[in-house]
Amino acid sequence: MLNISPFTYGMTVAQIYDAGQTFDSSVLDIEEDHLLSVFQSAVNNIACVSLAANFPTMPSVIHSLINAYKKCVAIGIETEYSWESIEELKDRIANPDAYVSTGPAVTEAKEDKPKEEAKVEEEEEESDEGGFGDLFG
């Protein structure tokens, strides 16, 4: 008909220039999984530093709440003060035998394989090398 065929035109990045430095174009080939893992690592570092400095940040809030609850549970166990969710824990500590698992007993399976005859090996004569493999003489 009109003998028109579509074509494409494009460029490829050979190098990147930024602030006086040049980089290879492979710098741009970063996968989303890698970016997420680096971001997660940074968030974990922020949480660790803020917990150590006792400075509340969004990543450390959940850890601070859990640590505070652990301290409250420890106080509740050591004192007479109790609340609904700690009663079972106190009972478990006071009566550990009452919470032993009553699952099926494990029996040992006997193997019907014949025992291999013990091979008698001749003792080899050992030379006295002083334990160092005749290193000094």
N, CA, C and O atoms as a MOPAC input file, in Angstrom:
PM7 MOZYME 1SCF
protein

 N      0.81000 1    -1.17700 1     0.00000 1
 C      0.00000 1     0.00000 1     0.00000 1
 C      0.86100 1     1.25100 1     0.00000 1
 O      1.38300 1     1.66800 1    -1.03400 1
 N      1.00100 1     1.85400 1     1.21200 1
 C      1.80800 1     3.05800 1     1.28300 1
 C      3.27200 1     2.74400 1     1.56300 1
 O      4.13100 1     3.62200 1     1.47600 1
 N      3.55400 1     1.48100 1     1.90100 1
 C      4.91400 1     1.02600 1     2.17400 1
 C      5.55300 1     1.83500 1     3.31700 1
 O      6.71600 1     2.22800 1     3.23000 1
 N      4.78200 1     2.08000 1     4.38700 1
 C      5.27800 1     2.79600 1     5.56600 1
 C      5.49700 1     1.76600 1     6.67200 1
 O      4.58800 1     1.00400 1     7.00200 1
 N      6.67400 1     1.74400 1     7.23200 1
 C      6.96200 1     0.82300 1     8.34600 1
 C      7.34500 1     1.64500 1     9.58000 1
 O      8.05400 1     2.64400 1     9.46400 1
 N      6.87600 1     1.22400 1    10.76200 1
 C      7.18500 1     1.98600 1    11.97400 1
 C      8.65100 1     1.81200 1    12.37100 1
 O      9.28400 1     0.80700 1    12.05000 1
 N      9.16100 1     2.79300 1    13.06100 1
 C     10.54200 1     2.71400 1    13.53600 1
 C     10.59900 1     3.29300 1    14.94400 1
 O      9.69400 1     4.00600 1    15.37800 1
 N     11.67100 1     2.97600 1    15.63900 1
 C     11.88000 1     3.52800 1    16.98300 1
 C     13.22600 1     4.21900 1    17.00500 1
 O     14.15200 1     3.86500 1    16.27500 1
 N     13.30200 1     5.20400 1    17.85800 1
 C     14.52900 1     5.95800 1    18.00900 1
 C     14.75400 1     6.12900 1    19.50000 1
 O     13.82400 1     6.48900 1    20.22100 1
 N     15.96200 1     5.88100 1    19.97900 1
 C     16.21600 1     6.01700 1    21.40000 1
 C     17.69400 1     6.21600 1    21.67200 1
 O     18.53800 1     6.12600 1    20.78100 1
 N     17.97100 1     6.48900 1    22.93100 1
 C     19.35400 1     6.66900 1    23.35600 1
 C     19.64100 1     5.69400 1    24.48600 1
 O     18.74000 1     5.25600 1    25.20300 1
 N     20.89500 1     5.37400 1    24.62200 1
 C     21.33300 1     4.57600 1    25.76000 1
 C     22.32000 1     5.40800 1    26.56100 1
 O     23.11700 1     6.16400 1    26.00600 1
 N     22.25300 1     5.25700 1    27.85400 1
 C     23.13600 1     6.00800 1    28.74000 1
 C     24.46700 1     5.28000 1    28.80900 1
 O     24.52100 1     4.10200 1    29.16200 1
 N     25.52900 1     5.97400 1    28.47500 1
 C     26.85800 1     5.37500 1    28.52800 1
 C     27.50900 1     5.63500 1    29.87300 1
 O     28.05600 1     4.71900 1    30.48700 1
 N     27.45600 1     6.87100 1    30.33300 1
 C     28.02300 1     7.24100 1    31.62400 1
 C     27.16500 1     8.33500 1    32.24000 1
 O     26.40800 1     9.02600 1    31.55800 1
 N     27.31100 1     8.46800 1    33.56400 1
 C     26.54700 1     9.46700 1    34.30200 1
 C     27.53200 1    10.44400 1    34.91200 1
 O     28.53000 1    10.03900 1    35.50700 1
 N     27.25300 1    11.72700 1    34.76700 1
 C     28.09200 1    12.76800 1    35.35200 1
 C     27.29800 1    13.45400 1    36.44700 1
 O     26.20600 1    13.96500 1    36.20000 1
 N     27.85500 1    13.46700 1    37.68400 1
 C     27.15800 1    14.09700 1    38.79800 1
 C     28.18000 1    14.69200 1    39.74500 1
 O     29.01100 1    13.97200 1    40.29900 1
 N     28.12600 1    15.98500 1    39.93200 1
 C     28.97300 1    16.71800 1    40.88200 1
 C     30.45900 1    16.44000 1    40.65700 1
 O     31.20800 1    16.24600 1    41.61400 1
 N     30.87000 1    16.42000 1    39.42800 1
 C     32.28400 1    16.25000 1    39.12300 1
 C     32.74100 1    14.80600 1    39.06300 1
 O     33.92400 1    14.55300 1    38.83500 1
 N     31.85100 1    13.85700 1    39.25800 1
 C     32.21800 1    12.44900 1    39.19500 1
 C     31.43800 1    11.77800 1    38.07800 1
 O     30.30200 1    12.14500 1    37.77900 1
 N     32.07400 1    10.78700 1    37.47200 1
 C     31.40100 1    10.02000 1    36.43500 1
 C     31.18800 1     8.59700 1    36.93100 1
 O     32.03100 1     8.02700 1    37.62500 1
 N     30.04400 1     8.04000 1    36.56000 1
 C     29.68000 1     6.69100 1    36.95900 1
 C     29.29600 1     5.89700 1    35.72600 1
 O     28.88800 1     6.46100 1    34.71000 1
 N     29.42800 1     4.59100 1    35.82200 1
 C     29.01100 1     3.70600 1    34.75100 1
 C     27.48200 1     3.63200 1    34.73900 1
 O     26.84300 1     3.88400 1    35.76000 1
 N     26.90600 1     3.29400 1    33.61500 1
 C     25.44800 1     3.24100 1    33.51200 1
 C     24.85700 1     2.08100 1    34.31100 1
 O     23.64700 1     2.05100 1    34.53900 1
 N     25.67500 1     1.13700 1    34.73600 1
 C     25.16000 1     0.01700 1    35.52600 1
 C     24.71300 1     0.46000 1    36.91700 1
 O     24.05300 1    -0.30100 1    37.62400 1
 N     25.06700 1     1.69100 1    37.31900 1
 C     24.62100 1     2.22900 1    38.60600 1
 C     23.10000 1     2.35300 1    38.61700 1
 O     22.47400 1     2.24200 1    39.67000 1
 N     22.51700 1     2.58000 1    37.46400 1
 C     21.07000 1     2.74500 1    37.37300 1
 C     20.31200 1     1.41800 1    37.40100 1
 O     19.08700 1     1.41200 1    37.51600 1
 N     21.02100 1     0.30000 1    37.29600 1
 C     20.38000 1    -1.01500 1    37.27500 1
 C     20.17600 1    -1.54600 1    38.69400 1
 O     20.70600 1    -2.59800 1    39.05200 1
 N     19.41600 1    -0.82400 1    39.48400 1
 C     19.14700 1    -1.21900 1    40.86000 1
 C     17.74800 1    -1.81700 1    40.90500 1
 O     16.79100 1    -1.22700 1    40.40400 1
 N     17.64100 1    -3.00800 1    41.51600 1
 C     16.34500 1    -3.66000 1    41.60900 1
 C     15.58800 1    -3.17500 1    42.84100 1
 O     16.18100 1    -2.68100 1    43.80000 1
 N     14.29800 1    -3.32200 1    42.79400 1
 C     13.44400 1    -2.86300 1    43.89100 1
 C     13.73400 1    -3.62200 1    45.18500 1
 O     13.67900 1    -3.04000 1    46.26800 1
 N     14.04300 1    -4.91300 1    45.08100 1
 C     14.36200 1    -5.70300 1    46.27400 1
 C     15.59500 1    -5.16500 1    46.98400 1
 O     15.64400 1    -5.12600 1    48.21400 1
 N     16.58400 1    -4.75100 1    46.21200 1
 C     17.80600 1    -4.19800 1    46.80600 1
 C     17.51000 1    -2.87500 1    47.51800 1
 O     18.00100 1    -2.63400 1    48.62100 1
 N     16.71200 1    -2.03000 1    46.88800 1
 C     16.34700 1    -0.76100 1    47.52200 1
 C     15.57700 1    -0.98900 1    48.82300 1
 O     15.81600 1    -0.30400 1    49.81800 1
 N     14.65600 1    -1.94900 1    48.81400 1
 C     13.88500 1    -2.24100 1    50.01800 1
 C     14.76200 1    -2.79800 1    51.12900 1
 O     14.55900 1    -2.46600 1    52.29700 1
 N     15.73500 1    -3.64000 1    50.78400 1
 C     16.61300 1    -4.19800 1    51.81700 1
 C     17.51300 1    -3.12200 1    52.41300 1
 O     17.77100 1    -3.13600 1    53.61700 1
 N     17.99100 1    -2.19200 1    51.59600 1
 C     18.81400 1    -1.09300 1    52.11100 1
 C     17.97500 1    -0.17800 1    52.99900 1
 O     18.43500 1     0.27100 1    54.04900 1
 N     16.75000 1     0.09400 1    52.57700 1
 C     15.85700 1     0.93200 1    53.38100 1
 C     15.53300 1     0.26300 1    54.71400 1
 O     15.54100 1     0.91700 1    55.75600 1
 N     15.24700 1    -1.04400 1    54.68300 1
 C     14.94700 1    -1.77600 1    55.91500 1
 C     16.14700 1    -1.77700 1    56.85400 1
 O     15.98800 1    -1.65700 1    58.06900 1
 N     17.32800 1    -1.91100 1    56.30500 1
 C     18.54500 1    -1.86600 1    57.12100 1
 C     18.70600 1    -0.49500 1    57.77600 1
 O     19.08600 1    -0.40700 1    58.94300 1
 N     18.42200 1     0.56200 1    57.04000 1
 C     18.52400 1     1.91400 1    57.60000 1
 C     17.49500 1     2.12800 1    58.70800 1
 O     17.80400 1     2.74200 1    59.73000 1
 N     16.28300 1     1.62900 1    58.51500 1
 C     15.24900 1     1.75900 1    59.54400 1
 C     15.64800 1     0.98400 1    60.79700 1
 O     15.43800 1     1.46200 1    61.91200 1
 N     16.21900 1    -0.20400 1    60.62500 1
 C     16.68400 1    -0.98400 1    61.77600 1
 C     17.79100 1    -0.25500 1    62.52200 1
 O     17.81700 1    -0.25700 1    63.75300 1
 N     18.70400 1     0.36900 1    61.78600 1
 C     19.78000 1     1.12600 1    62.43400 1
 C     19.22700 1     2.32000 1    63.21400 1
 O     19.69400 1     2.61700 1    64.31400 1
 N     18.24100 1     2.99600 1    62.64800 1
 C     17.61700 1     4.12600 1    63.34900 1
 C     16.95300 1     3.64400 1    64.63200 1
 O     17.06700 1     4.28800 1    65.67400 1
 N     16.25900 1     2.51200 1    64.55600 1
 C     15.59500 1     1.97100 1    65.74800 1
 C     16.61300 1     1.59600 1    66.81500 1
 O     16.39300 1     1.85900 1    67.99700 1
 N     17.71900 1     0.98700 1    66.41500 1
 C     18.75300 1     0.59000 1    67.38500 1
 C     19.37800 1     1.80300 1    68.06100 1
 O     19.54000 1     1.82500 1    69.28100 1
 N     19.72400 1     2.80100 1    67.27600 1
 C     20.35900 1     3.99500 1    67.84300 1
 C     19.38500 1     4.74100 1    68.74900 1
 O     19.76600 1     5.19600 1    69.82800 1
 N     18.14400 1     4.86900 1    68.32400 1
 C     17.18600 1     5.60900 1    69.14100 1
 C     16.83000 1     4.84800 1    70.41300 1
 O     16.55900 1     5.47700 1    71.43600 1
 N     16.82200 1     3.51500 1    70.38600 1
 C     16.60100 1     2.74900 1    71.61000 1
 C     17.77800 1     2.89600 1    72.56200 1
 O     17.58900 1     3.01100 1    73.77300 1
 N     18.98800 1     2.89300 1    72.02000 1
 C     20.17400 1     3.03800 1    72.86900 1
 C     20.25000 1     4.43300 1    73.47800 1
 O     20.70400 1     4.59200 1    74.61100 1
 N     19.80900 1     5.44400 1    72.73200 1
 C     19.86200 1     6.82000 1    73.22200 1
 C     18.61200 1     7.20000 1    74.01700 1
 O     18.52400 1     8.30600 1    74.55100 1
 N     17.64200 1     6.27700 1    74.09500 1
 C     16.37700 1     6.53100 1    74.78500 1
 C     15.65700 1     7.74000 1    74.18200 1
 O     15.10500 1     8.57600 1    74.89700 1
 N     15.67800 1     7.80800 1    72.85400 1
 C     15.05000 1     8.88700 1    72.10300 1
 C     13.95400 1     8.26900 1    71.23200 1
 O     14.26800 1     7.46200 1    70.35700 1
 N     12.68900 1     8.61600 1    71.44000 1
 C     11.61600 1     7.96200 1    70.69100 1
 C     11.56600 1     8.40500 1    69.22800 1
 O     11.56400 1     9.59700 1    68.92000 1
 N     11.52500 1     7.43200 1    68.35200 1
 C     11.32100 1     7.66200 1    66.92300 1
 C     10.26300 1     6.67300 1    66.44500 1
 O      9.91700 1     5.74200 1    67.17200 1
 N      9.75400 1     6.85800 1    65.25700 1
 C      8.71800 1     5.96600 1    64.74000 1
 C      9.17900 1     4.50800 1    64.67000 1
 O      8.41200 1     3.62400 1    65.05100 1
 N     10.39200 1     4.22000 1    64.20200 1
 C     10.80600 1     2.81100 1    64.17000 1
 C     10.99600 1     2.19200 1    65.55000 1
 O     10.90100 1     0.97300 1    65.69100 1
 N     11.26300 1     3.00900 1    66.57500 1
 C     11.55300 1     2.44300 1    67.89400 1
 C     10.35200 1     2.41500 1    68.82800 1
 O     10.44500 1     1.85800 1    69.92200 1
 N      9.23600 1     2.99400 1    68.43200 1
 C      8.08400 1     3.08100 1    69.33000 1
 C      7.56600 1     1.69400 1    69.70500 1
 O      7.29800 1     1.43600 1    70.87800 1
 N      7.42400 1     0.81000 1    68.74200 1
 C      6.89100 1    -0.52200 1    69.04200 1
 C      7.81800 1    -1.27700 1    69.98200 1
 O      7.35400 1    -1.99100 1    70.87000 1
 N      9.12200 1    -1.12500 1    69.79600 1
 C     10.08100 1    -1.78500 1    70.68700 1
 C      9.99800 1    -1.20100 1    72.09700 1
 O     10.09500 1    -1.93000 1    73.08400 1
 N      9.82000 1     0.09700 1    72.18200 1
 C      9.69500 1     0.73900 1    73.49200 1
 C      8.44200 1     0.25400 1    74.21200 1
 O      8.47500 1     0.01800 1    75.42000 1
 N      7.34100 1     0.10400 1    73.48600 1
 C      6.11000 1    -0.38800 1    74.09600 1
 C      6.25800 1    -1.83000 1    74.57700 1
 O      5.80500 1    -2.17400 1    75.66900 1
 N      6.88600 1    -2.66300 1    73.77000 1
 C      7.08800 1    -4.06300 1    74.15900 1
 C      8.00200 1    -4.15600 1    75.37300 1
 O      7.73800 1    -4.93100 1    76.29100 1
 N      9.06900 1    -3.37500 1    75.38300 1
 C      9.97600 1    -3.38300 1    76.53600 1
 C      9.27000 1    -2.89000 1    77.79700 1
 O      9.50000 1    -3.42500 1    78.88100 1
 N      8.41700 1    -1.88100 1    77.66600 1
 C      7.66700 1    -1.38000 1    78.82200 1
 C      6.69700 1    -2.44600 1    79.33000 1
 O      6.53800 1    -2.61000 1    80.54000 1
 N      6.05000 1    -3.16800 1    78.42100 1
 C      5.13600 1    -4.23300 1    78.84100 1
 C      5.89300 1    -5.35300 1    79.55100 1
 O      5.41000 1    -5.89900 1    80.54300 1
 N      7.08500 1    -5.69700 1    79.04200 1
 C      7.90000 1    -6.72200 1    79.70700 1
 C      8.25200 1    -6.30100 1    81.12700 1
 O      8.23800 1    -7.12300 1    82.04300 1
 N      8.56500 1    -5.03500 1    81.31000 1
 C      8.88900 1    -4.54100 1    82.65500 1
 C      7.66000 1    -4.59000 1    83.55500 1
 O      7.77100 1    -4.93000 1    84.73300 1
 N      6.49200 1    -4.25500 1    83.01600 1
 C      5.25700 1    -4.32700 1    83.80700 1
 C      4.94000 1    -5.76600 1    84.19900 1
 O      4.51200 1    -6.01900 1    85.32600 1
 N      5.14300 1    -6.70300 1    83.28900 1
 C      4.91600 1    -8.11500 1    83.60200 1
 C      5.88500 1    -8.58000 1    84.67600 1
 O      5.49300 1    -9.30400 1    85.59100 1
 N      7.14400 1    -8.17500 1    84.57900 1
 C      8.13200 1    -8.55700 1    85.59500 1
 C      7.74300 1    -8.01000 1    86.96400 1
 O      7.88400 1    -8.70500 1    87.97000 1
 N      7.26000 1    -6.78400 1    87.01000 1
 C      6.81700 1    -6.20100 1    88.28200 1
 C      5.59500 1    -6.95400 1    88.80400 1
 O      5.49500 1    -7.22600 1    90.00100 1
 N      4.67400 1    -7.28700 1    87.91300 1
 C      3.47800 1    -8.01700 1    88.31900 1
 C      3.78800 1    -9.40400 1    88.84700 1
 O      3.11600 1    -9.87800 1    89.76300 1
 N      4.79400 1   -10.06500 1    88.28700 1
 C      5.17600 1   -11.39800 1    88.74800 1
 C      5.81700 1   -11.32900 1    90.12900 1
 O      5.54500 1   -12.17200 1    90.98300 1
 N      6.65000 1   -10.34800 1    90.34600 1
 C      7.38100 1   -10.24800 1    91.60900 1
 C      6.54200 1    -9.68900 1    92.75400 1
 O      6.87400 1    -9.91100 1    93.91900 1
 N      5.48600 1    -8.98400 1    92.45400 1
 C      4.66300 1    -8.38500 1    93.50900 1
 C      3.30400 1    -9.07100 1    93.55300 1
 O      3.03000 1    -9.97000 1    92.75700 1
 N      2.46900 1    -8.65400 1    94.46800 1
 C      1.12000 1    -9.20500 1    94.60100 1
 C      0.14800 1    -8.56700 1    93.61100 1
 O     -0.97700 1    -9.04100 1    93.45900 1
 N      0.56300 1    -7.51600 1    92.94700 1
 C     -0.31000 1    -6.83000 1    91.99400 1
 C     -0.50500 1    -7.71600 1    90.77100 1
 O      0.45200 1    -8.30300 1    90.26700 1
 N     -1.73600 1    -7.81400 1    90.29700 1
 C     -1.98400 1    -8.64400 1    89.11600 1
 C     -3.13000 1    -8.05700 1    88.30600 1
 O     -3.90900 1    -7.24300 1    88.80200 1
 N     -3.21500 1    -8.47200 1    87.09000 1
 C     -4.30500 1    -8.09700 1    86.20800 1
 C     -4.69100 1    -9.32900 1    85.42000 1
 O     -4.07100 1   -10.38400 1    85.56100 1
 N     -5.69500 1    -9.20400 1    84.60600 1
 C     -6.31800 1   -10.36100 1    83.97500 1
 C     -5.35200 1   -11.18200 1    83.12400 1
 O     -5.35600 1   -12.41000 1    83.21100 1
 N     -4.54300 1   -10.54900 1    82.32200 1
 C     -3.67300 1   -11.29200 1    81.40800 1
 C     -2.45100 1   -11.89600 1    82.08600 1
 O     -1.79500 1   -12.75600 1    81.49900 1
 N     -2.12800 1   -11.47400 1    83.30000 1
 C     -0.95300 1   -12.02300 1    83.97100 1
 C     -1.31400 1   -13.17400 1    84.91200 1
 O     -0.42400 1   -13.87400 1    85.39700 1
 N     -2.60800 1   -13.37800 1    85.17500 1
 C     -3.02400 1   -14.44500 1    86.08700 1
 C     -2.58300 1   -15.81900 1    85.58200 1
 O     -2.08200 1   -16.62600 1    86.36500 1
 N     -2.76100 1   -16.10000 1    84.28100 1
 C     -2.35000 1   -17.39600 1    83.73700 1
 C     -0.83500 1   -17.56900 1    83.82500 1
 O     -0.35500 1   -18.66200 1    84.12300 1
 N     -0.09300 1   -16.51800 1    83.57200 1
 C      1.36200 1   -16.59700 1    83.65800 1
 C      1.80800 1   -16.88900 1    85.08700 1
 O      2.70800 1   -17.70100 1    85.30200 1
 N      1.18900 1   -16.23600 1    86.05500 1
 C      1.51800 1   -16.50800 1    87.45800 1
 C      1.17000 1   -17.94500 1    87.82800 1
 O      1.90300 1   -18.59100 1    88.57700 1
 N      0.04200 1   -18.44800 1    87.30000 1
 C     -0.34400 1   -19.82900 1    87.57500 1
 C      0.63600 1   -20.80700 1    86.93800 1
 O      0.95600 1   -21.83400 1    87.53600 1
 N      1.11400 1   -20.50500 1    85.74200 1
 C      2.11600 1   -21.36200 1    85.09100 1
 C      3.41000 1   -21.40900 1    85.88800 1
 O      4.04400 1   -22.46000 1    85.98300 1
 N      3.80200 1   -20.28700 1    86.45800 1
 C      5.02800 1   -20.24700 1    87.25100 1
 C      4.83100 1   -21.00500 1    88.56200 1
 O      5.73500 1   -21.70800 1    89.01300 1
 N      3.65600 1   -20.86500 1    89.17400 1
 C      3.39800 1   -21.52200 1    90.45300 1
 C      3.18600 1   -23.02700 1    90.29500 1
 O      3.60100 1   -23.79600 1    91.16200 1
 N      2.55100 1   -23.46000 1    89.21300 1
 C      2.23500 1   -24.88000 1    88.99600 1
 C      2.71600 1   -25.33100 1    87.62300 1
 O      1.88800 1   -25.50900 1    86.72900 1
 N      4.00700 1   -25.52200 1    87.41600 1
 C      4.47600 1   -25.91400 1    86.07900 1
 C      4.05000 1   -27.32300 1    85.68800 1
 O      3.93600 1   -27.62100 1    84.49900 1
 N      3.80800 1   -28.20900 1    86.67800 1
 C      3.40400 1   -29.57600 1    86.35000 1
 C      1.99800 1   -29.63500 1    85.76800 1
 O      1.67200 1   -30.57700 1    85.04600 1
 N      1.17600 1   -28.66800 1    86.06200 1
 C     -0.19000 1   -28.65800 1    85.55200 1
 C     -0.23700 1   -28.35300 1    84.06300 1
 O     -1.23500 1   -28.64800 1    83.40500 1
 N      0.81400 1   -27.77400 1    83.52800 1
 C      0.83200 1   -27.38000 1    82.11900 1
 C      1.72900 1   -28.26400 1    81.26500 1
 O      2.09300 1   -27.88700 1    80.15100 1
 N      2.08800 1   -29.43600 1    81.77800 1
 C      2.91600 1   -30.35900 1    81.00700 1
 C      2.07100 1   -30.91200 1    79.87200 1
 O      0.89300 1   -31.22100 1    80.05600 1
 N      2.66400 1   -31.03200 1    78.72300 1
 C      1.95000 1   -31.52900 1    77.55600 1
 C      1.53000 1   -32.97500 1    77.77900 1
 O      2.32100 1   -33.78700 1    78.25900 1
 N      0.29100 1   -33.29600 1    77.43300 1
 C     -0.21300 1   -34.65800 1    77.57300 1
 C     -0.35900 1   -35.30100 1    76.20400 1
 O     -1.31300 1   -36.04100 1    75.96500 1
 N      0.55600 1   -35.03100 1    75.32500 1
 C      0.52100 1   -35.58100 1    73.97900 1
 C      0.85600 1   -37.05800 1    73.99200 1
 O      1.16900 1   -37.61100 1    75.04600 1
 N      0.79400 1   -37.70500 1    72.83800 1
 C      1.08900 1   -39.13500 1    72.77100 1
 C      2.54500 1   -39.40200 1    73.14300 1
 O      3.44000 1   -38.61900 1    72.82700 1
 N      2.75100 1   -40.50900 1    73.81100 1
 C      4.09600 1   -40.88100 1    74.23400 1
 C      4.90100 1   -41.32500 1    73.02200 1
 O      4.38000 1   -41.98500 1    72.12300 1
 N      6.13900 1   -40.96800 1    73.01000 1
 C      7.02200 1   -41.33200 1    71.91100 1
 C      7.62800 1   -42.68800 1    72.22500 1
 O      8.23500 1   -42.87700 1    73.27900 1
 N      7.46200 1   -43.63000 1    71.30600 1
 C      8.04900 1   -44.95500 1    71.49100 1
 C      9.19500 1   -45.10600 1    70.52400 1
 O      9.18100 1   -44.56600 1    69.41700 1
 N     10.18200 1   -45.84500 1    70.96000 1
 C     11.34200 1   -46.05200 1    70.10200 1
 C     11.02100 1   -47.13400 1    69.08400 1
 O     10.49100 1   -48.18900 1    69.43100 1
 N     11.34000 1   -46.87000 1    67.85200 1
 C     11.11800 1   -47.84800 1    66.80100 1
 C     12.29800 1   -48.80600 1    66.77400 1
 O     13.45600 1   -48.39200 1    66.72000 1
 N     11.98000 1   -50.10100 1    66.81300 1
 C     13.04800 1   -51.09800 1    66.78600 1
 C     13.34100 1   -51.43300 1    65.34000 1
 O     12.43600 1   -51.65400 1    64.53500 1
 N     14.60300 1   -51.46600 1    65.03300 1
 C     15.01400 1   -51.80700 1    63.67900 1
 C     15.29300 1   -53.30000 1    63.62200 1
 O     15.92300 1   -53.85400 1    64.52200 1
 N     14.82600 1   -53.95100 1    62.56700 1
 C     15.02100 1   -55.38200 1    62.40200 1
 C     16.21100 1   -55.68500 1    61.50600 1
 O     16.26200 1   -56.74600 1    60.88400 1
 N     17.15700 1   -54.77800 1    61.43400 1
 C     18.33200 1   -54.99400 1    60.60200 1
 C     19.30800 1   -55.89600 1    61.34700 1
 O     19.49700 1   -55.73200 1    62.55200 1
 N     19.92500 1   -56.83700 1    60.65700 1
 C     20.91500 1   -57.68300 1    61.33800 1
 C     22.15400 1   -56.86200 1    61.66800 1
 O     22.56500 1   -55.98500 1    60.90700 1
 N     22.72000 1   -57.16200 1    62.79100 1
 C     23.91800 1   -56.43700 1    63.20300 1
 C     25.09400 1   -56.89000 1    62.35900 1
 O     25.27100 1   -58.07400 1    62.07100 1
 N     25.87700 1   -55.91700 1    61.97900 1
 C     27.05400 1   -56.24600 1    61.19400 1
 C     28.10600 1   -56.84600 1    62.11100 1
 O     28.27100 1   -56.43700 1    63.26100 1
 N     28.80400 1   -57.81800 1    61.57100 1
 C     29.85000 1   -58.44600 1    62.36600 1
 C     30.99000 1   -57.46500 1    62.54800 1
 O     31.38600 1   -56.75700 1    61.62300 1
 N     31.49200 1   -57.44500 1    63.73400 1
 C     32.59900 1   -56.53400 1    64.03200 1
 C     33.84300 1   -57.02600 1    63.32100 1
 O     34.21300 1   -58.19600 1    63.41800 1
 N     34.45800 1   -56.15300 1    62.63400 1
 C     35.67000 1   -56.50500 1    61.90900 1
 C     36.85400 1   -56.34300 1    62.83800 1
 O     36.99500 1   -55.34500 1    63.54400 1
 N     37.67600 1   -57.33100 1    62.81400 1
 C     38.86600 1   -57.27900 1    63.64700 1
 C     39.97900 1   -56.67700 1    62.80800 1
 O     40.39000 1   -57.22100 1    61.78300 1
 N     40.44000 1   -55.55600 1    63.27400 1
 C     41.51300 1   -54.89300 1    62.54300 1
 C     42.81700 1   -55.12600 1    63.28000 1
 O     42.88500 1   -55.08500 1    64.50800 1
 N     43.82400 1   -55.36600 1    62.50600 1
 C     45.13300 1   -55.54200 1    63.11200 1
 C     45.66300 1   -54.18800 1    63.53000 1
 O     45.55800 1   -53.20300 1    62.79900 1
 N     46.22600 1   -54.16200 1    64.70100 1
 C     46.78100 1   -52.91400 1    65.18100 1
 C     48.06300 1   -52.61700 1    64.43200 1
 O     48.94400 1   -53.46600 1    64.29500 1
 N     48.13900 1   -51.39600 1    63.95700 1
 C     49.33900 1   -50.99500 1    63.24100 1
 C     50.38200 1   -50.54900 1    64.24300 1
 O     50.06900 1   -49.98100 1    65.28900 1
 N     51.61300 1   -50.81900 1    63.90000 1
 C     52.69500 1   -50.37900 1    64.77400 1
 C     52.88100 1   -48.88700 1    64.58500 1
 O     53.02600 1   -48.39600 1    63.46600 1
 N     52.87300 1   -48.18400 1    65.69000 1
 C     53.04400 1   -46.74300 1    65.62800 1
 C     54.45200 1   -46.40600 1    66.06300 1
 O     54.95300 1   -46.92100 1    67.06300 1
 N     55.07500 1   -45.54400 1    65.30600 1
 C     56.41100 1   -45.10900 1    65.69700 1
 C     56.26900 1   -43.90300 1    66.60700 1
 O     55.36100 1   -43.09100 1    66.43500 1
 N     57.15000 1   -43.79100 1    67.55400 1
 C     57.10400 1   -42.68100 1    68.49500 1
 C     57.69500 1   -41.45600 1    67.82200 1
 O     58.91100 1   -41.31900 1    67.69600 1
 N     56.78600 1   -40.54600 1    67.38100 1
 C     57.23700 1   -39.34700 1    66.68700 1
 C     57.17300 1   -38.13200 1    67.58400 1
 O     57.42200 1   -37.01600 1    67.12800 1
 N     56.85400 1   -38.31800 1    68.81000 1
 C     56.80900 1   -37.20200 1    69.73500 1
 C     55.59800 1   -36.31100 1    69.52400 1
 O     55.54700 1   -35.22000 1    70.09000 1
 N     54.62300 1   -36.73300 1    68.73100 1
 C     53.41300 1   -35.95300 1    68.53300 1
 C     53.55500 1   -34.81500 1    67.54200 1
 O     52.58400 1   -34.09900 1    67.29900 1
 N     54.72900 1   -34.62100 1    66.96300 1
 C     54.91200 1   -33.50900 1    66.03100 1
 C     55.20500 1   -33.98500 1    64.61100 1
 O     55.64900 1   -33.19600 1    63.77700 1
 N     54.96400 1   -35.26100 1    64.32500 1
 C     55.18400 1   -35.76100 1    62.97600 1
 C     56.64300 1   -35.70800 1    62.57000 1
 O     56.95300 1   -35.40500 1    61.41800 1
 N     57.54600 1   -35.99800 1    63.49900 1
 C     58.98800 1   -35.99200 1    63.24200 1
 C     59.43800 1   -34.63700 1    62.70900 1
 O     60.24300 1   -34.55100 1    61.78200 1
 N     58.90600 1   -33.59300 1    63.30900 1
 C     59.19700 1   -32.23700 1    62.87600 1
 C     60.62100 1   -31.82100 1    63.20900 1
 O     61.24900 1   -31.08700 1    62.44700 1
 N     61.13400 1   -32.28900 1    64.34900 1
 C     62.44300 1   -31.83200 1    64.80200 1
 C     63.53100 1   -32.88200 1    64.66200 1
 O     64.59600 1   -32.72900 1    65.26000 1
 N     63.31800 1   -33.89400 1    63.93200 1
 C     64.42500 1   -34.83900 1    63.90200 1
 C     64.18300 1   -35.89600 1    62.97700 1
 O     65.01900 1   -36.78700 1    62.82400 1

